[in-house]
Amino acid sequence: MPTLVLAGERDPIVPPRWRAQVTRLVPDARLVTVPGAAHNVLTTAPGPVAGAIRDLLVPTLAR
């Protein structure tokens, strides 16, 4: 199942190496790091988050 690993670039709680490890360990995972965002990326960067979710759910060829 496609999985989205989503984090803010400035997230002090989930360091980049954790994000990378989860992405490696979960089959078919995709990492999206939102530039300039912190840990609460869902509420502070809703546009990029929605775009990442849309890209996960709608294959490029189907658009």
PADRENSE-418821 format. One record per atom (N, C-alpha, C): residue in one letter; x, y, z; atom name. Coordinates in steps of 0.05 Angstrom, whole numbers. Atoms other than C-alpha are relative to their C-alpha. Layout:
BEGIN
["a" [X Y Z] "CA"]
...
//
This chain:
BEGIN
["m" [17 -23 0] "N"]
["m" [0 0 0] "CA"]
["m" [18 25 0] "C"]
["p" [-16 -25 0] "N"]
["p" [29 68 -18] "CA"]
["p" [-3 15 27] "C"]
["t" [-1 -14 -26] "N"]
["t" [49 106 45] "CA"]
["t" [14 26 -3] "C"]
["l" [-12 -26 1] "N"]
["l" [64 179 54] "CA"]
["l" [13 6 27] "C"]
["v" [-15 -9 -23] "N"]
["v" [118 199 104] "CA"]
["v" [3 30 -3] "C"]
["l" [2 -29 3] "N"]
["l" [106 273 115] "CA"]
["l" [12 13 24] "C"]
["a" [-13 -14 -22] "N"]
["a" [148 320 156] "CA"]
["a" [7 28 -8] "C"]
["g" [-10 -27 5] "N"]
["g" [167 392 163] "CA"]
["g" [30 1 0] "C"]
["e" [-29 -2 2] "N"]
["e" [238 411 144] "CA"]
["e" [13 7 27] "C"]
["r" [-12 -9 -25] "N"]
["r" [249 444 212] "CA"]
["r" [-12 -15 24] "C"]
["d" [12 16 -22] "N"]
["d" [216 389 254] "CA"]
["d" [21 -9 20] "C"]
["p" [-20 7 -20] "N"]
["p" [257 384 318] "CA"]
["p" [-6 -27 14] "C"]
["i" [8 25 -14] "N"]
["i" [218 322 342] "CA"]
["i" [6 -25 -16] "C"]
["v" [-5 23 18] "N"]
["v" [226 276 281] "CA"]
["v" [24 8 -18] "C"]
["p" [-24 -8 15] "N"]
["p" [298 284 256] "CA"]
["p" [0 -14 -28] "C"]
["p" [-2 11 27] "N"]
["p" [315 271 182] "CA"]
["p" [7 -29 -1] "C"]
["r" [-8 29 1] "N"]
["r" [348 204 197] "CA"]
["r" [-23 -18 7] "C"]
["w" [24 16 -6] "N"]
["w" [283 178 228] "CA"]
["w" [-18 -2 -24] "C"]
["r" [18 -1 24] "N"]
["r" [243 200 168] "CA"]
["r" [11 -18 -22] "C"]
["a" [-12 16 21] "N"]
["a" [292 167 121] "CA"]
["a" [-2 -30 7] "C"]
["q" [2 28 -8] "N"]
["q" [292 102 162] "CA"]
["q" [-28 -11 -4] "C"]
["v" [27 9 4] "N"]
["v" [216 98 162] "CA"]
["v" [-6 -4 -30] "C"]
["t" [5 1 29] "N"]
["t" [215 111 87] "CA"]
["t" [13 -25 -11] "C"]
["r" [-13 25 10] "N"]
["r" [265 54 76] "CA"]
["r" [-14 -25 10] "C"]
["l" [12 24 -12] "N"]
["l" [229 5 122] "CA"]
["l" [-28 -6 -9] "C"]
["v" [28 5 8] "N"]
["v" [158 14 97] "CA"]
["v" [0 -3 -31] "C"]
["p" [1 5 29] "N"]
["p" [148 -17 28] "CA"]
["p" [-18 21 -13] "C"]
["d" [15 -19 16] "N"]
["d" [124 33 -24] "CA"]
["d" [-5 27 14] "C"]
["a" [3 -26 -14] "N"]
["a" [135 93 22] "CA"]
["a" [13 22 -16] "C"]
["r" [-10 -24 13] "N"]
["r" [147 163 -4] "CA"]
["r" [4 21 21] "C"]
["l" [-6 -22 -19] "N"]
["l" [180 218 37] "CA"]
["l" [-5 27 -13] "C"]
["v" [4 -27 8] "N"]
["v" [156 289 30] "CA"]
["v" [8 18 23] "C"]
["t" [-9 -19 -21] "N"]
["t" [192 343 70] "CA"]
["t" [-9 28 -10] "C"]
["v" [10 -26 7] "N"]
["v" [157 410 70] "CA"]
["v" [20 22 8] "C"]
["p" [-20 -20 -6] "N"]
["p" [207 467 65] "CA"]
["p" [-10 21 20] "C"]
["g" [6 -21 -19] "N"]
["g" [207 515 124] "CA"]
["g" [-20 -7 21] "C"]
["a" [21 8 -20] "N"]
["a" [153 477 163] "CA"]
["a" [13 -14 24] "C"]
["a" [-9 14 -25] "N"]
["a" [161 451 234] "CA"]
["a" [-16 -25 4] "C"]
["h" [13 25 -6] "N"]
["h" [130 392 269] "CA"]
["h" [-30 0 -6] "C"]
["n" [29 -2 4] "N"]
["n" [58 417 262] "CA"]
["n" [-6 6 -30] "C"]
["v" [2 -6 29] "N"]
["v" [63 415 186] "CA"]
["v" [-29 -2 -11] "C"]
["l" [27 3 10] "N"]
["l" [-10 394 177] "CA"]
["l" [-16 26 4] "C"]
["t" [15 -25 -5] "N"]
["t" [-36 460 207] "CA"]
["t" [14 25 -11] "C"]
["t" [-15 -24 8] "N"]
["t" [19 508 185] "CA"]
["t" [6 1 -30] "C"]
["a" [-5 1 28] "N"]
["a" [28 485 113] "CA"]
["a" [-21 -17 -14] "C"]
["p" [21 17 11] "N"]
["p" [-40 458 90] "CA"]
["p" [2 -4 -31] "C"]
["g" [-2 2 29] "N"]
["g" [-27 472 16] "CA"]
["g" [19 -21 -9] "C"]
["p" [-19 21 7] "N"]
["p" [37 431 9] "CA"]
["p" [-8 -28 10] "C"]
["v" [9 26 -11] "N"]
["v" [7 376 53] "CA"]
["v" [-22 -11 -18] "C"]
["a" [22 9 17] "N"]
["a" [-56 372 10] "CA"]
["a" [12 -9 -27] "C"]
["g" [-13 8 26] "N"]
["g" [-12 370 -53] "CA"]
["g" [14 -27 2] "C"]
["a" [-14 25 -3] "N"]
["a" [30 313 -25] "CA"]
["a" [-20 -23 2] "C"]
["i" [21 20 -2] "N"]
["i" [-33 274 -7] "CA"]
["i" [-13 -5 -27] "C"]
["r" [11 3 26] "N"]
["r" [-63 287 -75] "CA"]
["r" [19 -16 -19] "C"]
["d" [-19 14 16] "N"]
["d" [1 264 -109] "CA"]
["d" [2 -30 7] "C"]
["l" [0 28 -8] "N"]
["l" [-1 200 -69] "CA"]
["l" [-25 -15 -10] "C"]
["l" [25 13 6] "N"]
["l" [-74 185 -83] "CA"]
["l" [-7 -1 -30] "C"]
["v" [7 -2 28] "N"]
["v" [-78 206 -156] "CA"]
["v" [25 -4 -17] "C"]
["p" [-23 5 17] "N"]
["p" [-27 174 -202] "CA"]
["p" [4 22 -21] "C"]
["t" [-7 -21 19] "N"]
["t" [8 223 -248] "CA"]
["t" [-14 -4 -27] "C"]
["l" [12 5 26] "N"]
["l" [-19 190 -311] "CA"]
["l" [-30 4 0] "C"]
["a" [29 -3 -1] "N"]
["a" [-91 195 -287] "CA"]
["a" [-10 29 0] "C"]
["r" [8 -28 -1] "N"]
["r" [-91 271 -283] "CA"]
["r" [-6 11 -27] "C"]
//
